Amino acid sequence: MPLYMDIHKKVEGATADAVADAHIKDLESQGQYGVKYLKYWLDENSGTIFCLVEAPDKESAMRVHREAHGLVADEIHEVSEFS
Amino acid sequence: MPLYMDIHKKVEGATADAVADAHIKDLESQGQYGVKYLKYWLDENSGTIFCLVEAPDKESAMRVHREAHGLVADEIHEVSEFS
């Protein structure tokens, strides 16, 4: 399944607790669209959030965010992971 | 140790092979600065690269990129990781 990294920029009130709440909503909503939010990274100072997500396509990944809590990413990139 | 996510944007010639070569140079250079490049994600279409790195500070992480291959990130964010 394709892998995507999205970026949310300058999110107001992006505390660890608030983002954890939104993430739980993603997890509750994602199954019906075949989406799997895997991890996220939060920079509380700048309100930047990076989400790593497996999804059938870009639109499905964004749809989960939109329907779960409305916080849609500013960018989403199909990526390959390397280490 | 602090964790950072950096972003390289619109990198010319960012093929998987080219980025893998640059990453090997990071790994060779990072030890002297106490830096550990952990993973990266590449979007070949847009030339976007996300690097996840542990470092004593932001400047040390950037210094490794600069000295290893000269491709310095456009942004770097101190982040916390959640899953």
Backbone of each chain as nested JSON, in Angstrom:
{
  "chains": [
    {"id": "A", "residues": [
      {"number": 1, "name": "MET", "atoms": {"N": [0.861, -1.191, 0.0], "CA": [0.0, 0.0, 0.0], "C": [0.898, 1.242, 0.0]}},
      {"number": 2, "name": "PRO", "atoms": {"N": [0.501, 2.271, -0.74], "CA": [1.322, 3.486, -0.754], "C": [1.486, 4.098, 0.639]}},
      {"number": 3, "name": "LEU", "atoms": {"N": [2.605, 4.757, 0.814], "CA": [2.945, 5.41, 2.08], "C": [3.0, 6.92, 1.825]}},
      {"number": 4, "name": "TYR", "atoms": {"N": [2.447, 7.672, 2.75], "CA": [2.41, 9.134, 2.604], "C": [2.935, 9.803, 3.869]}},
      {"number": 5, "name": "MET", "atoms": {"N": [3.57, 10.954, 3.677], "CA": [3.904, 11.835, 4.795], "C": [3.135, 13.122, 4.565]}},
      {"number": 6, "name": "ASP", "atoms": {"N": [2.338, 13.529, 5.553], "CA": [1.682, 14.824, 5.403], "C": [2.286, 15.833, 6.369]}},
      {"number": 7, "name": "ILE", "atoms": {"N": [2.02, 17.101, 6.105], "CA": [2.524, 18.19, 6.953], "C": [1.383, 19.141, 7.252]}},
      {"number": 8, "name": "HIS", "atoms": {"N": [1.191, 19.386, 8.539], "CA": [0.259, 20.413, 9.017], "C": [1.118, 21.557, 9.536]}},
      {"number": 9, "name": "LYS", "atoms": {"N": [0.833, 22.764, 9.069], "CA": [1.675, 23.907, 9.429], "C": [0.92, 24.907, 10.3]}},
      {"number": 10, "name": "LYS", "atoms": {"N": [1.632, 25.496, 11.225], "CA": [1.105, 26.58, 12.066], "C": [-0.275, 26.248, 12.619]}},
      {"number": 11, "name": "VAL", "atoms": {"N": [-0.396, 25.052, 13.195], "CA": [-1.665, 24.638, 13.789], "C": [-1.821, 25.327, 15.145]}},
      {"number": 12, "name": "GLU", "atoms": {"N": [-2.917, 26.02, 15.315], "CA": [-3.196, 26.709, 16.588], "C": [-3.54, 25.668, 17.663]}},
      {"number": 13, "name": "GLY", "atoms": {"N": [-2.972, 25.831, 18.84], "CA": [-3.311, 24.955, 19.964], "C": [-2.853, 23.513, 19.786]}},
      {"number": 14, "name": "ALA", "atoms": {"N": [-1.753, 23.327, 19.057], "CA": [-1.262, 21.963, 18.803], "C": [-0.423, 21.469, 19.981]}},
      {"number": 15, "name": "THR", "atoms": {"N": [-1.097, 21.25, 21.105], "CA": [-0.408, 20.644, 22.246], "C": [-0.379, 19.131, 22.045]}},
      {"number": 16, "name": "ALA", "atoms": {"N": [0.49, 18.459, 22.793], "CA": [0.579, 16.999, 22.691], "C": [-0.788, 16.375, 22.977]}},
      {"number": 17, "name": "ASP", "atoms": {"N": [-1.498, 16.889, 23.982], "CA": [-2.81, 16.328, 24.329], "C": [-3.833, 16.535, 23.213]}},
      {"number": 18, "name": "ALA", "atoms": {"N": [-3.865, 17.728, 22.664], "CA": [-4.85, 18.033, 21.616], "C": [-4.599, 17.174, 20.382]}},
      {"number": 19, "name": "VAL", "atoms": {"N": [-3.343, 17.005, 20.031], "CA": [-3.024, 16.228, 18.837], "C": [-3.285, 14.739, 19.101]}},
      {"number": 20, "name": "ALA", "atoms": {"N": [-3.023, 14.294, 20.325], "CA": [-3.337, 12.896, 20.663], "C": [-4.834, 12.64, 20.528]}},
      {"number": 21, "name": "ASP", "atoms": {"N": [-5.652, 13.595, 20.95], "CA": [-7.108, 13.452, 20.815], "C": [-7.514, 13.334, 19.342]}},
      {"number": 22, "name": "ALA", "atoms": {"N": [-6.925, 14.193, 18.515], "CA": [-7.244, 14.152, 17.084], "C": [-6.793, 12.823, 16.48]}},
      {"number": 23, "name": "HIS", "atoms": {"N": [-5.629, 12.35, 16.916], "CA": [-5.094, 11.088, 16.388], "C": [-6.024, 9.911, 16.727]}},
      {"number": 24, "name": "ILE", "atoms": {"N": [-6.57, 9.931, 17.934], "CA": [-7.505, 8.858, 18.316], "C": [-8.721, 8.872, 17.385]}},
      {"number": 25, "name": "LYS", "atoms": {"N": [-9.164, 10.059, 17.035], "CA": [-10.301, 10.157, 16.104], "C": [-9.937, 9.611, 14.723]}},
      {"number": 26, "name": "ASP", "atoms": {"N": [-8.706, 9.853, 14.293], "CA": [-8.252, 9.256, 13.028], "C": [-8.323, 7.728, 13.108]}},
      {"number": 27, "name": "LEU", "atoms": {"N": [-7.831, 7.192, 14.207], "CA": [-7.782, 5.73, 14.351], "C": [-9.188, 5.136, 14.342]}},
      {"number": 28, "name": "GLU", "atoms": {"N": [-10.136, 5.873, 14.912], "CA": [-11.52, 5.386, 14.948], "C": [-12.17, 5.43, 13.56]}},
      {"number": 29, "name": "SER", "atoms": {"N": [-11.74, 6.383, 12.747], "CA": [-12.395, 6.625, 11.461], "C": [-11.734, 5.895, 10.283]}},
      {"number": 30, "name": "GLN", "atoms": {"N": [-10.465, 5.554, 10.422], "CA": [-9.668, 5.153, 9.258], "C": [-10.043, 3.8, 8.636]}},
      {"number": 31, "name": "GLY", "atoms": {"N": [-10.554, 2.875, 9.457], "CA": [-10.78, 1.513, 8.985], "C": [-11.699, 1.433, 7.771]}},
      {"number": 32, "name": "GLN", "atoms": {"N": [-12.735, 2.227, 7.781], "CA": [-13.707, 2.171, 6.689], "C": [-13.114, 2.606, 5.345]}},
      {"number": 33, "name": "TYR", "atoms": {"N": [-11.963, 3.291, 5.372], "CA": [-11.333, 3.754, 4.125], "C": [-10.036, 3.003, 3.82]}},
      {"number": 34, "name": "GLY", "atoms": {"N": [-9.731, 1.983, 4.6], "CA": [-8.515, 1.203, 4.357], "C": [-7.244, 1.99, 4.625]}},
      {"number": 35, "name": "VAL", "atoms": {"N": [-7.334, 2.947, 5.561], "CA": [-6.224, 3.85, 5.864], "C": [-5.62, 3.452, 7.207]}},
      {"number": 36, "name": "LYS", "atoms": {"N": [-4.307, 3.648, 7.346], "CA": [-3.649, 3.321, 8.61], "C": [-2.668, 4.433, 8.98]}},
      {"number": 37, "name": "TYR", "atoms": {"N": [-3.073, 5.304, 9.897], "CA": [-2.15, 6.318, 10.417], "C": [-1.171, 5.624, 11.353]}},
      {"number": 38, "name": "LEU", "atoms": {"N": [0.119, 5.727, 11.029], "CA": [1.141, 4.921, 11.696], "C": [1.845, 5.667, 12.829]}},
      {"number": 39, "name": "LYS", "atoms": {"N": [2.297, 6.862, 12.544], "CA": [3.077, 7.639, 13.517], "C": [2.879, 9.105, 13.219]}},
      {"number": 40, "name": "TYR", "atoms": {"N": [3.174, 9.933, 14.206], "CA": [3.246, 11.363, 13.903], "C": [4.306, 12.018, 14.766]}},
      {"number": 41, "name": "TRP", "atoms": {"N": [4.764, 13.156, 14.293], "CA": [5.805, 13.927, 14.971], "C": [5.276, 15.339, 15.145]}},
      {"number": 42, "name": "LEU", "atoms": {"N": [5.407, 15.857, 16.339], "CA": [4.85, 17.162, 16.678], "C": [5.947, 18.124, 17.104]}},
      {"number": 43, "name": "ASP", "atoms": {"N": [5.972, 19.286, 16.479], "CA": [6.783, 20.41, 16.937], "C": [5.805, 21.412, 17.544]}},
      {"number": 44, "name": "GLU", "atoms": {"N": [5.715, 21.382, 18.865], "CA": [4.735, 22.242, 19.556], "C": [5.06, 23.718, 19.375]}},
      {"number": 45, "name": "ASN", "atoms": {"N": [6.341, 24.057, 19.273], "CA": [6.726, 25.469, 19.176], "C": [6.189, 26.141, 17.923]}},
      {"number": 46, "name": "SER", "atoms": {"N": [6.294, 25.445, 16.8], "CA": [5.849, 26.057, 15.54], "C": [4.465, 25.575, 15.116]}},
      {"number": 47, "name": "GLY", "atoms": {"N": [3.887, 24.619, 15.876], "CA": [2.594, 24.062, 15.483], "C": [2.663, 23.232, 14.209]}},
      {"number": 48, "name": "THR", "atoms": {"N": [3.788, 22.527, 14.053], "CA": [3.973, 21.681, 12.867], "C": [3.752, 20.216, 13.253]}},
      {"number": 49, "name": "ILE", "atoms": {"N": [2.993, 19.515, 12.415], "CA": [2.75, 18.086, 12.651], "C": [3.03, 17.331, 11.355]}},
      {"number": 50, "name": "PHE", "atoms": {"N": [3.792, 16.261, 11.468], "CA": [4.061, 15.347, 10.356], "C": [3.341, 14.042, 10.664]}},
      {"number": 51, "name": "CYS", "atoms": {"N": [2.506, 13.567, 9.741], "CA": [1.828, 12.283, 9.932], "C": [2.309, 11.301, 8.871]}},
      {"number": 52, "name": "LEU", "atoms": {"N": [2.661, 10.099, 9.31], "CA": [3.037, 9.021, 8.394], "C": [1.844, 8.072, 8.296]}},
      {"number": 53, "name": "VAL", "atoms": {"N": [1.408, 7.801, 7.073], "CA": [0.144, 7.084, 6.901], "C": [0.199, 6.169, 5.676]}},
      {"number": 54, "name": "GLU", "atoms": {"N": [-0.297, 4.969, 5.838], "CA": [-0.512, 4.068, 4.703], "C": [-1.942, 4.252, 4.241]}},
      {"number": 55, "name": "ALA", "atoms": {"N": [-2.133, 4.371, 2.934], "CA": [-3.493, 4.576, 2.419], "C": [-3.555, 4.089, 0.979]}},
      {"number": 56, "name": "PRO", "atoms": {"N": [-4.743, 3.736, 0.525], "CA": [-4.882, 3.308, -0.868], "C": [-4.532, 4.447, -1.832]}},
      {"number": 57, "name": "ASP", "atoms": {"N": [-4.792, 5.672, -1.42], "CA": [-4.465, 6.845, -2.231], "C": [-4.486, 8.075, -1.318]}},
      {"number": 58, "name": "LYS", "atoms": {"N": [-3.975, 9.17, -1.867], "CA": [-3.841, 10.423, -1.132], "C": [-5.19, 10.911, -0.593]}},
      {"number": 59, "name": "GLU", "atoms": {"N": [-6.192, 10.851, -1.433], "CA": [-7.506, 11.384, -1.067], "C": [-8.097, 10.633, 0.131]}},
      {"number": 60, "name": "SER", "atoms": {"N": [-7.889, 9.319, 0.186], "CA": [-8.418, 8.547, 1.32], "C": [-7.749, 8.968, 2.626]}},
      {"number": 61, "name": "ALA", "atoms": {"N": [-6.439, 9.191, 2.565], "CA": [-5.724, 9.63, 3.768], "C": [-6.276, 10.976, 4.236]}},
      {"number": 62, "name": "MET", "atoms": {"N": [-6.467, 11.902, 3.309], "CA": [-6.955, 13.233, 3.669], "C": [-8.404, 13.176, 4.157]}},
      {"number": 63, "name": "ARG", "atoms": {"N": [-9.168, 12.277, 3.563], "CA": [-10.584, 12.158, 3.94], "C": [-10.741, 11.767, 5.412]}},
      {"number": 64, "name": "VAL", "atoms": {"N": [-9.872, 10.876, 5.871], "CA": [-9.946, 10.475, 7.28], "C": [-9.725, 11.684, 8.187]}},
      {"number": 65, "name": "HIS", "atoms": {"N": [-8.693, 12.464, 7.925], "CA": [-8.446, 13.678, 8.728], "C": [-9.669, 14.597, 8.682]}},
      {"number": 66, "name": "ARG", "atoms": {"N": [-10.213, 14.771, 7.483], "CA": [-11.308, 15.735, 7.311], "C": [-12.532, 15.298, 8.1]}},
      {"number": 67, "name": "GLU", "atoms": {"N": [-12.858, 14.008, 8.002], "CA": [-14.079, 13.529, 8.655], "C": [-13.881, 13.308, 10.155]}},
      {"number": 68, "name": "ALA", "atoms": {"N": [-12.665, 12.954, 10.557], "CA": [-12.428, 12.634, 11.974], "C": [-12.384, 13.899, 12.832]}},
      {"number": 69, "name": "HIS", "atoms": {"N": [-11.718, 14.947, 12.334], "CA": [-11.566, 16.153, 13.163], "C": [-11.464, 17.437, 12.351]}},
      {"number": 70, "name": "GLY", "atoms": {"N": [-11.406, 17.321, 11.026], "CA": [-11.423, 18.529, 10.19], "C": [-10.081, 19.182, 9.961]}},
      {"number": 71, "name": "LEU", "atoms": {"N": [-9.035, 18.674, 10.629], "CA": [-7.704, 19.278, 10.459], "C": [-6.983, 18.622, 9.293]}},
      {"number": 72, "name": "VAL", "atoms": {"N": [-7.193, 19.176, 8.108], "CA": [-6.599, 18.609, 6.9], "C": [-5.164, 19.14, 6.759]}},
      {"number": 73, "name": "ALA", "atoms": {"N": [-4.285, 18.301, 6.247], "CA": [-2.879, 18.689, 6.103], "C": [-2.714, 19.76, 5.025]}},
      {"number": 74, "name": "ASP", "atoms": {"N": [-1.629, 20.537, 5.158], "CA": [-1.301, 21.537, 4.143], "C": [-0.633, 20.9, 2.934]}},
      {"number": 75, "name": "GLU", "atoms": {"N": [0.116, 19.826, 3.178], "CA": [0.787, 19.106, 2.081], "C": [0.703, 17.621, 2.372]}},
      {"number": 76, "name": "ILE", "atoms": {"N": [0.69, 16.829, 1.302], "CA": [0.836, 15.388, 1.486], "C": [1.708, 14.855, 0.353]}},
      {"number": 77, "name": "HIS", "atoms": {"N": [2.673, 14.024, 0.72], "CA": [3.659, 13.506, -0.234], "C": [3.647, 11.987, -0.224]}},
      {"number": 78, "name": "GLU", "atoms": {"N": [3.564, 11.384, -1.388], "CA": [3.786, 9.934, -1.45], "C": [5.288, 9.703, -1.291]}},
      {"number": 79, "name": "VAL", "atoms": {"N": [5.646, 8.832, -0.368], "CA": [7.063, 8.655, -0.044], "C": [7.46, 7.183, -0.014]}},
      {"number": 80, "name": "SER", "atoms": {"N": [8.76, 6.974, -0.147], "CA": [9.378, 5.689, 0.169], "C": [10.214, 5.888, 1.424]}},
      {"number": 81, "name": "GLU", "atoms": {"N": [10.223, 4.861, 2.287], "CA": [10.961, 4.973, 3.55], "C": [12.286, 4.23, 3.46]}},
      {"number": 82, "name": "PHE", "atoms": {"N": [13.328, 4.852, 3.993], "CA": [14.657, 4.236, 4.012], "C": [15.292, 4.447, 5.382]}},
      {"number": 83, "name": "SER", "atoms": {"N": [16.176, 3.524, 5.76], "CA": [16.909, 3.736, 7.019], "C": [18.32, 3.188, 6.867]}}
    ]},
    {"id": "B", "residues": [
      {"number": 1, "name": "MET", "atoms": {"N": [18.11, 12.384, 24.015], "CA": [18.678, 13.338, 23.036], "C": [17.528, 13.899, 22.191]}},
      {"number": 2, "name": "PRO", "atoms": {"N": [17.582, 15.187, 21.89], "CA": [16.501, 15.762, 21.075], "C": [16.359, 15.073, 19.72]}},
      {"number": 3, "name": "LEU", "atoms": {"N": [15.117, 15.07, 19.242], "CA": [14.788, 14.45, 17.965], "C": [14.349, 15.566, 17.009]}},
      {"number": 4, "name": "TYR", "atoms": {"N": [14.805, 15.477, 15.771], "CA": [14.47, 16.501, 14.785], "C": [13.94, 15.844, 13.507]}},
      {"number": 5, "name": "MET", "atoms": {"N": [13.037, 16.562, 12.843], "CA": [12.622, 16.196, 11.491], "C": [13.021, 17.361, 10.599]}},
      {"number": 6, "name": "ASP", "atoms": {"N": [13.805, 17.065, 9.562], "CA": [14.111, 18.139, 8.626], "C": [13.385, 17.895, 7.308]}},
      {"number": 7, "name": "ILE", "atoms": {"N": [13.31, 18.952, 6.505], "CA": [12.66, 18.878, 5.197], "C": [13.572, 19.526, 4.163]}},
      {"number": 8, "name": "HIS", "atoms": {"N": [13.834, 18.76, 3.118], "CA": [14.536, 19.27, 1.939], "C": [13.495, 19.393, 0.835]}},
      {"number": 9, "name": "LYS", "atoms": {"N": [13.42, 20.549, 0.215], "CA": [12.372, 20.806, -0.782], "C": [12.96, 20.961, -2.182]}},
      {"number": 10, "name": "LYS", "atoms": {"N": [12.231, 20.469, -3.155], "CA": [12.583, 20.654, -4.573], "C": [14.052, 20.358, -4.838]}},
      {"number": 11, "name": "VAL", "atoms": {"N": [14.516, 19.206, -4.341], "CA": [15.905, 18.811, -4.554], "C": [16.037, 18.271, -5.977]}},
      {"number": 12, "name": "GLU", "atoms": {"N": [16.956, 18.846, -6.737], "CA": [17.201, 18.39, -8.116], "C": [17.888, 17.03, -8.085]}},
      {"number": 13, "name": "GLY", "atoms": {"N": [17.421, 16.111, -8.916], "CA": [18.089, 14.814, -9.043], "C": [17.979, 13.939, -7.813]}},
      {"number": 14, "name": "ALA", "atoms": {"N": [16.891, 14.094, -7.063], "CA": [16.711, 13.317, -5.828], "C": [16.156, 11.929, -6.151]}},
      {"number": 15, "name": "THR", "atoms": {"N": [16.978, 11.119, -6.791], "CA": [16.592, 9.725, -7.013], "C": [16.908, 8.936, -5.752]}},
      {"number": 16, "name": "ALA", "atoms": {"N": [16.311, 7.746, -5.654], "CA": [16.571, 6.888, -4.493], "C": [18.072, 6.62, -4.369]}},
      {"number": 17, "name": "ASP", "atoms": {"N": [18.742, 6.362, -5.485], "CA": [20.179, 6.068, -5.442], "C": [20.989, 7.269, -4.973]}},
      {"number": 18, "name": "ALA", "atoms": {"N": [20.667, 8.432, -5.511], "CA": [21.429, 9.639, -5.153], "C": [21.26, 9.97, -3.672]}},
      {"number": 19, "name": "VAL", "atoms": {"N": [20.03, 9.812, -3.172], "CA": [19.787, 10.141, -1.768], "C": [20.426, 9.087, -0.858]}},
      {"number": 20, "name": "ALA", "atoms": {"N": [20.419, 7.843, -1.307], "CA": [21.087, 6.793, -0.527], "C": [22.585, 7.087, -0.41]}},
      {"number": 21, "name": "ASP", "atoms": {"N": [23.184, 7.568, -1.49], "CA": [24.611, 7.921, -1.442], "C": [24.864, 9.049, -0.441]}},
      {"number": 22, "name": "ALA", "atoms": {"N": [23.995, 10.062, -0.474], "CA": [24.153, 11.184, 0.457], "C": [23.974, 10.695, 1.902]}},
      {"number": 23, "name": "HIS", "atoms": {"N": [23.01, 9.798, 2.099], "CA": [22.741, 9.278, 3.453], "C": [23.964, 8.52, 3.987]}},
      {"number": 24, "name": "ILE", "atoms": {"N": [24.624, 7.754, 3.139], "CA": [25.824, 7.026, 3.58], "C": [26.891, 8.018, 4.037]}},
      {"number": 25, "name": "LYS", "atoms": {"N": [26.982, 9.141, 3.346], "CA": [27.958, 10.164, 3.751], "C": [27.593, 10.77, 5.108]}},
      {"number": 26, "name": "ASP", "atoms": {"N": [26.284, 10.937, 5.344], "CA": [25.848, 11.396, 6.675], "C": [26.287, 10.402, 7.756]}},
      {"number": 27, "name": "LEU", "atoms": {"N": [26.069, 9.129, 7.479], "CA": [26.395, 8.105, 8.479], "C": [27.892, 8.08, 8.772]}},
      {"number": 28, "name": "GLU", "atoms": {"N": [28.705, 8.334, 7.749], "CA": [30.16, 8.337, 7.934], "C": [30.621, 9.55, 8.737]}},
      {"number": 29, "name": "SER", "atoms": {"N": [29.883, 10.643, 8.611], "CA": [30.316, 11.917, 9.203], "C": [29.732, 12.184, 10.599]}},
      {"number": 30, "name": "GLN", "atoms": {"N": [28.582, 11.557, 10.894], "CA": [27.78, 11.984, 12.045], "C": [28.406, 11.695, 13.413]}},
      {"number": 31, "name": "GLY", "atoms": {"N": [29.215, 10.627, 13.521], "CA": [29.712, 10.177, 14.825], "C": [30.478, 11.253, 15.574]}},
      {"number": 32, "name": "GLN", "atoms": {"N": [31.285, 11.992, 14.868], "CA": [32.125, 13.013, 15.517], "C": [31.299, 14.139, 16.14]}},
      {"number": 33, "name": "TYR", "atoms": {"N": [30.034, 14.271, 15.735], "CA": [29.17, 15.332, 16.294], "C": [28.066, 14.781, 17.194]}},
      {"number": 34, "name": "GLY", "atoms": {"N": [28.102, 13.492, 17.482], "CA": [27.092, 12.896, 18.352], "C": [25.71, 12.869, 17.726]}},
      {"number": 35, "name": "VAL", "atoms": {"N": [25.666, 12.793, 16.39], "CA": [24.41, 12.858, 15.633], "C": [24.077, 11.466, 15.109]}},
      {"number": 36, "name": "LYS", "atoms": {"N": [22.767, 11.173, 15.024], "CA": [22.36, 9.865, 14.509], "C": [21.191, 10.045, 13.54]}},
      {"number": 37, "name": "TYR", "atoms": {"N": [21.476, 10.002, 12.247], "CA": [20.407, 10.027, 11.244], "C": [19.728, 8.664, 11.249]}},
      {"number": 38, "name": "LEU", "atoms": {"N": [18.421, 8.658, 11.518], "CA": [17.697, 7.413, 11.795], "C": [16.975, 6.856, 10.576]}},
      {"number": 39, "name": "LYS", "atoms": {"N": [16.215, 7.714, 9.925], "CA": [15.389, 7.286, 8.794], "C": [15.192, 8.466, 7.878]}},
      {"number": 40, "name": "TYR", "atoms": {"N": [14.805, 8.179, 6.641], "CA": [14.368, 9.277, 5.787], "C": [13.283, 8.787, 4.85]}},
      {"number": 41, "name": "TRP", "atoms": {"N": [12.515, 9.741, 4.359], "CA": [11.408, 9.468, 3.45], "C": [11.598, 10.352, 2.228]}},
      {"number": 42, "name": "LEU", "atoms": {"N": [11.473, 9.739, 1.075], "CA": [11.726, 10.443, -0.181], "C": [10.485, 10.455, -1.059]}},
      {"number": 43, "name": "ASP", "atoms": {"N": [10.121, 11.644, -1.518], "CA": [9.114, 11.812, -2.571], "C": [9.877, 12.216, -3.823]}},
      {"number": 44, "name": "GLU", "atoms": {"N": [10.124, 11.239, -4.678], "CA": [10.936, 11.494, -5.88], "C": [10.25, 12.478, -6.823]}},
      {"number": 45, "name": "ASN", "atoms": {"N": [8.93, 12.459, -6.859], "CA": [8.208, 13.31, -7.809], "C": [8.428, 14.799, -7.545]}},
      {"number": 46, "name": "SER", "atoms": {"N": [8.363, 15.172, -6.268], "CA": [8.505, 16.597, -5.951], "C": [9.913, 16.935, -5.457]}},
      {"number": 47, "name": "GLY", "atoms": {"N": [10.77, 15.92, -5.312], "CA": [12.114, 16.176, -4.787], "C": [12.1, 16.587, -3.329]}},
      {"number": 48, "name": "THR", "atoms": {"N": [11.181, 15.983, -2.557], "CA": [11.077, 16.3, -1.133], "C": [11.69, 15.164, -0.314]}},
      {"number": 49, "name": "ILE", "atoms": {"N": [12.496, 15.514, 0.655], "CA": [13.098, 14.513, 1.545], "C": [12.855, 14.95, 2.992]}},
      {"number": 50, "name": "PHE", "atoms": {"N": [12.399, 14.005, 3.802], "CA": [12.228, 14.206, 5.248], "C": [13.282, 13.338, 5.94]}},
      {"number": 51, "name": "CYS", "atoms": {"N": [14.091, 13.938, 6.806], "CA": [15.075, 13.151, 7.56], "C": [14.74, 13.217, 9.044]}},
      {"number": 52, "name": "LEU", "atoms": {"N": [14.736, 12.058, 9.69], "CA": [14.537, 11.978, 11.135], "C": [15.901, 11.742, 11.765]}},
      {"number": 53, "name": "VAL", "atoms": {"N": [16.239, 12.582, 12.732], "CA": [17.614, 12.565, 13.247], "C": [17.644, 12.898, 14.738]}},
      {"number": 54, "name": "GLU", "atoms": {"N": [18.431, 12.152, 15.465], "CA": [18.729, 12.487, 16.862], "C": [20.018, 13.293, 16.873]}},
      {"number": 55, "name": "ALA", "atoms": {"N": [20.012, 14.378, 17.622], "CA": [21.217, 15.216, 17.66], "C": [21.233, 16.005, 18.96]}},
      {"number": 56, "name": "PRO", "atoms": {"N": [22.43, 16.42, 19.391], "CA": [22.509, 17.222, 20.626], "C": [21.793, 18.558, 20.442]}},
      {"number": 57, "name": "ASP", "atoms": {"N": [21.785, 19.075, 19.223], "CA": [21.105, 20.325, 18.92], "C": [20.926, 20.414, 17.404]}},
      {"number": 58, "name": "LYS", "atoms": {"N": [20.113, 21.39, 17.006], "CA": [19.762, 21.589, 15.601], "C": [21.01, 21.821, 14.737]}},
      {"number": 59, "name": "GLU", "atoms": {"N": [21.892, 22.652, 15.227], "CA": [23.08, 23.026, 14.444], "C": [23.956, 21.814, 14.151]}},
      {"number": 60, "name": "SER", "atoms": {"N": [24.075, 20.89, 15.114], "CA": [24.9, 19.696, 14.883], "C": [24.297, 18.828, 13.788]}},
      {"number": 61, "name": "ALA", "atoms": {"N": [22.976, 18.697, 13.796], "CA": [22.314, 17.907, 12.752], "C": [22.577, 18.524, 11.379]}},
      {"number": 62, "name": "MET", "atoms": {"N": [22.429, 19.836, 11.289], "CA": [22.623, 20.518, 10.007], "C": [24.083, 20.469, 9.566]}},
      {"number": 63, "name": "ARG", "atoms": {"N": [24.977, 20.543, 10.539], "CA": [26.416, 20.525, 10.231], "C": [26.819, 19.225, 9.53]}},
      {"number": 64, "name": "VAL", "atoms": {"N": [26.248, 18.11, 9.989], "CA": [26.565, 16.82, 9.362], "C": [26.166, 16.848, 7.889]}},
      {"number": 65, "name": "HIS", "atoms": {"N": [24.956, 17.289, 7.588], "CA": [24.515, 17.388, 6.186], "C": [25.462, 18.292, 5.385]}},
      {"number": 66, "name": "ARG", "atoms": {"N": [25.81, 19.421, 5.993], "CA": [26.62, 20.413, 5.266], "C": [28.002, 19.851, 4.944]}},
      {"number": 67, "name": "GLU", "atoms": {"N": [28.602, 19.194, 5.943], "CA": [29.973, 18.709, 5.727], "C": [30.0, 17.41, 4.933]}},
      {"number": 68, "name": "ALA", "atoms": {"N": [28.94, 16.591, 5.062], "CA": [28.942, 15.279, 4.397], "C": [28.693, 15.415, 2.892]}},
      {"number": 69, "name": "HIS", "atoms": {"N": [27.754, 16.289, 2.521], "CA": [27.409, 16.379, 1.09], "C": [26.907, 17.751, 0.673]}},
      {"number": 70, "name": "GLY", "atoms": {"N": [26.748, 18.655, 1.623], "CA": [26.387, 20.027, 1.277], "C": [24.905, 20.292, 1.083]}},
      {"number": 71, "name": "LEU", "atoms": {"N": [24.1, 19.232, 1.14], "CA": [22.65, 19.413, 0.952], "C": [21.994, 19.713, 2.297]}},
      {"number": 72, "name": "VAL", "atoms": {"N": [21.922, 20.985, 2.631], "CA": [21.344, 21.391, 3.911], "C": [19.825, 21.475, 3.772]}},
      {"number": 73, "name": "ALA", "atoms": {"N": [19.105, 21.116, 4.829], "CA": [17.639, 21.127, 4.797], "C": [17.102, 22.552, 4.72]}},
      {"number": 74, "name": "ASP", "atoms": {"N": [15.896, 22.683, 4.176], "CA": [15.217, 23.979, 4.138], "C": [14.598, 24.329, 5.48]}},
      {"number": 75, "name": "GLU", "atoms": {"N": [14.171, 23.295, 6.2], "CA": [13.569, 23.497, 7.529], "C": [14.046, 22.384, 8.437]}},
      {"number": 76, "name": "ILE", "atoms": {"N": [14.133, 22.682, 9.724], "CA": [14.355, 21.615, 10.693], "C": [13.521, 21.91, 11.926]}},
      {"number": 77, "name": "HIS", "atoms": {"N": [12.821, 20.887, 12.414], "CA": [11.893, 21.043, 13.54], "C": [12.274, 20.092, 14.669]}},
      {"number": 78, "name": "GLU", "atoms": {"N": [12.36, 20.606, 15.871], "CA": [12.49, 19.702, 17.018], "C": [11.128, 19.074, 17.245]}},
      {"number": 79, "name": "VAL", "atoms": {"N": [11.091, 17.757, 17.341], "CA": [9.799, 17.058, 17.409], "C": [9.776, 16.028, 18.524]}},
      {"number": 80, "name": "SER", "atoms": {"N": [8.553, 15.673, 18.916], "CA": [8.307, 14.494, 19.736], "C": [7.598, 13.493, 18.846]}},
      {"number": 81, "name": "GLU", "atoms": {"N": [7.909, 12.215, 19.053], "CA": [7.31, 11.163, 18.209], "C": [6.206, 10.445, 18.97]}},
      {"number": 82, "name": "PHE", "atoms": {"N": [5.109, 10.181, 18.28], "CA": [3.964, 9.471, 18.864], "C": [3.459, 8.42, 17.883]}},
      {"number": 83, "name": "SER", "atoms": {"N": [2.866, 7.379, 18.42], "CA": [2.232, 6.397, 17.511], "C": [0.996, 5.828, 18.185]}}
    ]}
  ]
}
